[in-house]
Amino acid sequence: MTTQHPAPAQPLSGQGESEHLFSYGTLQLEAVQLSTFGRRLAGQADQLPGFRLDLLEIQDPAVVATSGQTHHPVLVRCAAGDAPGSPIPGTVFAITPNELAQADAYEVADYQRVRVALVSGRQAWVYVDARNAGGVGGD
């Protein structure tokens, strides 16, 4: 009997343009990466300050089937008067612009993609709660 091993994570190859995407939730899952990008992503640990995590009920059956989860984490910007919490841990991936569009297609309308500064100083895209994304990021 032959044991199948998952394909190793693939770094972004080629000389093409790349985007940085910070994931704190389901885009870190191998099944979601394979379904969304057709490959496992190689990434680096990083953190995002100025946000807190909440849970969002997912209504799209295709997204639930892909992630295996009915509730996904969602980032909410901390209000100006809130005490700063711990930075949100996650993974930053280098992906192609086409893969960024594929990530947009995976994320439901309750999420909005914004550009943020990570603890490392790197600029990255991240998906946040669309209901209070106003004023987040800026490009």
C-alpha atoms as an extended CHARMM CRD file, in Angstrom:
* protein
*
       139  EXT
         1         1  MET       CA              0.0000000000        0.0000000000        0.0000000000  PROA      1               0.0000000000
         2         2  THR       CA              1.3200000000        3.4190000000       -0.9510000000  PROA      2               0.0000000000
         3         3  THR       CA              0.9700000000        6.3250000000        1.4200000000  PROA      3               0.0000000000
         4         4  GLN       CA              0.2100000000        9.6380000000       -0.2100000000  PROA      4               0.0000000000
         5         5  HSD       CA              1.8060000000       12.6760000000        1.3350000000  PROA      5               0.0000000000
         6         6  PRO       CA              0.5080000000       16.1790000000        0.7310000000  PROA      6               0.0000000000
         7         7  ALA       CA              2.5040000000       18.2450000000       -1.7220000000  PROA      7               0.0000000000
         8         8  PRO       CA              5.0810000000       20.4190000000        0.0420000000  PROA      8               0.0000000000
         9         9  ALA       CA              4.2600000000       24.0860000000        0.5120000000  PROA      9               0.0000000000
        10        10  GLN       CA              5.2640000000       26.0250000000       -2.5520000000  PROA      10              0.0000000000
        11        11  PRO       CA              6.9690000000       29.4040000000       -2.2970000000  PROA      11              0.0000000000
        12        12  LEU       CA              6.0200000000       31.9350000000       -4.9160000000  PROA      12              0.0000000000
        13        13  SER       CA              8.1170000000       31.1010000000       -7.9550000000  PROA      13              0.0000000000
        14        14  GLY       CA              9.1870000000       33.1310000000      -10.9320000000  PROA      14              0.0000000000
        15        15  GLN       CA             10.1100000000       36.7450000000      -11.3400000000  PROA      15              0.0000000000
        16        16  GLY       CA              6.5120000000       38.0040000000      -11.4160000000  PROA      16              0.0000000000
        17        17  GLU       CA              4.8760000000       40.5600000000       -9.2300000000  PROA      17              0.0000000000
        18        18  SER       CA              3.7710000000       39.4120000000       -5.7710000000  PROA      18              0.0000000000
        19        19  GLU       CA              1.3450000000       40.5930000000       -3.1370000000  PROA      19              0.0000000000
        20        20  HSD       CA              1.5170000000       39.9430000000        0.5990000000  PROA      20              0.0000000000
        21        21  LEU       CA             -1.5780000000       38.4890000000        2.2350000000  PROA      21              0.0000000000
        22        22  PHE       CA             -1.8820000000       38.1700000000        6.0140000000  PROA      22              0.0000000000
        23        23  SER       CA             -4.0670000000       35.2840000000        7.1660000000  PROA      23              0.0000000000
        24        24  TYR       CA             -5.3000000000       34.7810000000       10.7160000000  PROA      24              0.0000000000
        25        25  GLY       CA             -7.9460000000       32.1690000000        9.8860000000  PROA      25              0.0000000000
        26        26  THR       CA             -9.0700000000       29.6530000000        7.2990000000  PROA      26              0.0000000000
        27        27  LEU       CA             -6.6660000000       30.7230000000        4.5260000000  PROA      27              0.0000000000
        28        28  GLN       CA             -3.9860000000       29.0430000000        6.6600000000  PROA      28              0.0000000000
        29        29  LEU       CA             -5.7390000000       25.6620000000        6.2690000000  PROA      29              0.0000000000
        30        30  GLU       CA             -4.2370000000       23.2980000000        3.7010000000  PROA      30              0.0000000000
        31        31  ALA       CA             -7.6610000000       22.2670000000        2.3260000000  PROA      31              0.0000000000
        32        32  VAL       CA             -8.6340000000       25.9070000000        1.7860000000  PROA      32              0.0000000000
        33        33  GLN       CA             -5.2950000000       26.7140000000        0.1240000000  PROA      33              0.0000000000
        34        34  LEU       CA             -5.5450000000       23.7460000000       -2.2450000000  PROA      34              0.0000000000
        35        35  SER       CA             -9.1420000000       24.5810000000       -3.1410000000  PROA      35              0.0000000000
        36        36  THR       CA             -8.5200000000       28.3200000000       -3.5200000000  PROA      36              0.0000000000
        37        37  PHE       CA             -5.0070000000       28.4750000000       -5.0070000000  PROA      37              0.0000000000
        38        38  GLY       CA             -4.3440000000       24.9380000000       -6.2300000000  PROA      38              0.0000000000
        39        39  ARG       CA             -1.2260000000       24.7190000000       -4.0630000000  PROA      39              0.0000000000
        40        40  ARG       CA             -0.0410000000       24.8520000000       -0.4720000000  PROA      40              0.0000000000
        41        41  LEU       CA              1.3350000000       28.2560000000        0.3940000000  PROA      41              0.0000000000
        42        42  ALA       CA              4.6330000000       28.8610000000        2.1610000000  PROA      42              0.0000000000
        43        43  GLY       CA              4.4300000000       31.7030000000        4.6620000000  PROA      43              0.0000000000
        44        44  GLN       CA              6.0490000000       33.4170000000        7.6020000000  PROA      44              0.0000000000
        45        45  ALA       CA              4.6130000000       34.0640000000       11.0420000000  PROA      45              0.0000000000
        46        46  ASP       CA              3.7120000000       37.6820000000       11.7330000000  PROA      46              0.0000000000
        47        47  GLN       CA              1.2510000000       39.6580000000       13.8430000000  PROA      47              0.0000000000
        48        48  LEU       CA             -1.2980000000       42.4130000000       13.2740000000  PROA      48              0.0000000000
        49        49  PRO       CA             -1.7850000000       45.1350000000       15.9120000000  PROA      49              0.0000000000
        50        50  GLY       CA             -4.8730000000       47.2800000000       16.4340000000  PROA      50              0.0000000000
        51        51  PHE       CA             -7.5480000000       44.6250000000       15.8910000000  PROA      51              0.0000000000
        52        52  ARG       CA             -9.5120000000       42.0760000000       17.8800000000  PROA      52              0.0000000000
        53        53  LEU       CA            -10.9770000000       38.7730000000       16.7220000000  PROA      53              0.0000000000
        54        54  ASP       CA            -14.6680000000       38.0040000000       16.5450000000  PROA      54              0.0000000000
        55        55  LEU       CA            -16.5790000000       35.1160000000       14.9530000000  PROA      55              0.0000000000
        56        56  LEU       CA            -18.7280000000       35.3650000000       11.8290000000  PROA      56              0.0000000000
        57        57  GLU       CA            -21.3780000000       32.8210000000       10.8660000000  PROA      57              0.0000000000
        58        58  ILE       CA            -20.7930000000       31.7670000000        7.2450000000  PROA      58              0.0000000000
        59        59  GLN       CA            -23.9520000000       31.3950000000        5.1650000000  PROA      59              0.0000000000
        60        60  ASP       CA            -22.2910000000       30.2850000000        1.8980000000  PROA      60              0.0000000000
        61        61  PRO       CA            -22.4530000000       26.4510000000        1.7480000000  PROA      61              0.0000000000
        62        62  ALA       CA            -19.4860000000       26.2420000000       -0.6450000000  PROA      62              0.0000000000
        63        63  VAL       CA            -17.2420000000       28.1580000000        1.7690000000  PROA      63              0.0000000000
        64        64  VAL       CA            -18.4260000000       26.0020000000        4.6950000000  PROA      64              0.0000000000
        65        65  ALA       CA            -17.7080000000       22.8670000000        2.6470000000  PROA      65              0.0000000000
        66        66  THR       CA            -14.2060000000       24.1000000000        1.7780000000  PROA      66              0.0000000000
        67        67  SER       CA            -13.2270000000       25.1590000000        5.3010000000  PROA      67              0.0000000000
        68        68  GLY       CA            -15.2580000000       22.5960000000        7.2380000000  PROA      68              0.0000000000
        69        69  GLN       CA            -16.3250000000       25.4030000000        9.5830000000  PROA      69              0.0000000000
        70        70  THR       CA            -19.6620000000       27.2280000000        9.9770000000  PROA      70              0.0000000000
        71        71  HSD       CA            -18.0390000000       30.1230000000       11.8510000000  PROA      71              0.0000000000
        72        72  HSD       CA            -14.8750000000       31.8790000000       10.7070000000  PROA      72              0.0000000000
        73        73  PRO       CA            -12.7500000000       34.3790000000       12.6120000000  PROA      73              0.0000000000
        74        74  VAL       CA            -13.1010000000       37.9990000000       11.5190000000  PROA      74              0.0000000000
        75        75  LEU       CA            -11.0040000000       41.0270000000       12.4220000000  PROA      75              0.0000000000
        76        76  VAL       CA            -12.6190000000       44.0950000000       13.9430000000  PROA      76              0.0000000000
        77        77  ARG       CA            -10.6150000000       47.3220000000       14.2840000000  PROA      77              0.0000000000
        78        78  CYS       CA            -10.1900000000       48.3740000000       17.9140000000  PROA      78              0.0000000000
        79        79  ALA       CA            -11.9520000000       51.6490000000       18.6700000000  PROA      79              0.0000000000
        80        80  ALA       CA             -9.8420000000       54.7060000000       19.4540000000  PROA      80              0.0000000000
        81        81  GLY       CA            -10.6900000000       54.5400000000       23.1830000000  PROA      81              0.0000000000
        82        82  ASP       CA            -10.1140000000       50.7940000000       23.5280000000  PROA      82              0.0000000000
        83        83  ALA       CA             -7.0880000000       49.5480000000       25.4220000000  PROA      83              0.0000000000
        84        84  PRO       CA             -4.7450000000       47.9740000000       22.9070000000  PROA      84              0.0000000000
        85        85  GLY       CA             -4.9060000000       44.1930000000       23.0220000000  PROA      85              0.0000000000
        86        86  SER       CA             -2.3290000000       41.6750000000       21.9770000000  PROA      86              0.0000000000
        87        87  PRO       CA             -1.4580000000       41.6700000000       18.2910000000  PROA      87              0.0000000000
        88        88  ILE       CA             -3.3240000000       39.0360000000       16.2670000000  PROA      88              0.0000000000
        89        89  PRO       CA             -1.0210000000       36.1580000000       15.2670000000  PROA      89              0.0000000000
        90        90  GLY       CA             -1.1270000000       34.7890000000       11.7370000000  PROA      90              0.0000000000
        91        91  THR       CA              0.8540000000       34.0160000000        8.6190000000  PROA      91              0.0000000000
        92        92  VAL       CA              1.8860000000       36.2980000000        5.7890000000  PROA      92              0.0000000000
        93        93  PHE       CA              1.9880000000       34.7130000000        2.3340000000  PROA      93              0.0000000000
        94        94  ALA       CA              3.5500000000       35.9860000000       -0.8930000000  PROA      94              0.0000000000
        95        95  ILE       CA              0.9990000000       35.3320000000       -3.6300000000  PROA      95              0.0000000000
        96        96  THR       CA              0.4120000000       36.4610000000       -7.1970000000  PROA      96              0.0000000000
        97        97  PRO       CA             -2.1270000000       39.1540000000       -8.1090000000  PROA      97              0.0000000000
        98        98  ASN       CA             -4.2290000000       36.3890000000       -9.6900000000  PROA      98              0.0000000000
        99        99  GLU       CA             -4.1350000000       34.4190000000       -6.4240000000  PROA      99              0.0000000000
       100       100  LEU       CA             -5.1940000000       37.5550000000       -4.5540000000  PROA      100             0.0000000000
       101       101  ALA       CA             -8.2470000000       37.6990000000       -6.8330000000  PROA      101             0.0000000000
       102       102  GLN       CA             -8.8740000000       34.0070000000       -6.0340000000  PROA      102             0.0000000000
       103       103  ALA       CA             -8.7320000000       34.8350000000       -2.3110000000  PROA      103             0.0000000000
       104       104  ASP       CA            -11.2620000000       37.6370000000       -2.9210000000  PROA      104             0.0000000000
       105       105  ALA       CA            -13.5670000000       35.0980000000       -4.5800000000  PROA      105             0.0000000000
       106       106  TYR       CA            -13.2380000000       32.7040000000       -1.5970000000  PROA      106             0.0000000000
       107       107  GLU       CA            -14.0410000000       35.3440000000        1.0330000000  PROA      107             0.0000000000
       108       108  VAL       CA            -17.7450000000       36.0700000000        1.5140000000  PROA      108             0.0000000000
       109       109  ALA       CA            -19.1830000000       39.5980000000        1.2360000000  PROA      109             0.0000000000
       110       110  ASP       CA            -18.9570000000       40.0360000000        5.0290000000  PROA      110             0.0000000000
       111       111  TYR       CA            -15.1930000000       40.5120000000        4.6120000000  PROA      111             0.0000000000
       112       112  GLN       CA            -13.4170000000       43.4510000000        3.0210000000  PROA      112             0.0000000000
       113       113  ARG       CA             -9.7770000000       43.3850000000        1.9200000000  PROA      113             0.0000000000
       114       114  VAL       CA             -7.6660000000       46.2710000000        3.2620000000  PROA      114             0.0000000000
       115       115  ARG       CA             -3.9420000000       47.0660000000        3.3950000000  PROA      115             0.0000000000
       116       116  VAL       CA             -2.3490000000       47.0840000000        6.8530000000  PROA      116             0.0000000000
       117       117  ALA       CA              1.0670000000       47.3430000000        8.5110000000  PROA      117             0.0000000000
       118       118  LEU       CA              2.1650000000       44.1940000000       10.3520000000  PROA      118             0.0000000000
       119       119  VAL       CA              4.3450000000       44.0570000000       13.4760000000  PROA      119             0.0000000000
       120       120  SER       CA              7.3060000000       43.1700000000       11.2230000000  PROA      120             0.0000000000
       121       121  GLY       CA              6.8150000000       46.4460000000        9.3310000000  PROA      121             0.0000000000
       122       122  ARG       CA              5.6730000000       44.6150000000        6.2020000000  PROA      122             0.0000000000
       123       123  GLN       CA              2.6300000000       45.9630000000        4.3570000000  PROA      123             0.0000000000
       124       124  ALA       CA              0.0470000000       43.2800000000        3.5690000000  PROA      124             0.0000000000
       125       125  TRP       CA             -3.5390000000       42.7740000000        2.5360000000  PROA      125             0.0000000000
       126       126  VAL       CA             -5.9100000000       41.3260000000        5.1340000000  PROA      126             0.0000000000
       127       127  TYR       CA             -9.6290000000       40.5820000000        5.2470000000  PROA      127             0.0000000000
       128       128  VAL       CA            -11.5600000000       42.4320000000        7.9670000000  PROA      128             0.0000000000
       129       129  ASP       CA            -15.1990000000       42.7710000000        9.0150000000  PROA      129             0.0000000000
       130       130  ALA       CA            -16.8410000000       44.7330000000        6.1660000000  PROA      130             0.0000000000
       131       131  ARG       CA            -19.3740000000       46.2810000000        8.5440000000  PROA      131             0.0000000000
       132       132  ASN       CA            -16.7440000000       48.4660000000       10.1930000000  PROA      132             0.0000000000
       133       133  ALA       CA            -13.9110000000       48.5250000000        7.6760000000  PROA      133             0.0000000000
       134       134  GLY       CA            -14.3190000000       52.2450000000        7.0100000000  PROA      134             0.0000000000
       135       135  GLY       CA            -11.0880000000       54.0540000000        7.7380000000  PROA      135             0.0000000000
       136       136  VAL       CA             -9.0690000000       50.8250000000        7.9480000000  PROA      136             0.0000000000
       137       137  GLY       CA             -5.8880000000       50.6460000000        5.9580000000  PROA      137             0.0000000000
       138       138  GLY       CA             -5.2710000000       53.0960000000        3.2000000000  PROA      138             0.0000000000
       139       139  ASP       CA             -3.2060000000       52.6810000000        0.1350000000  PROA      139             0.0000000000
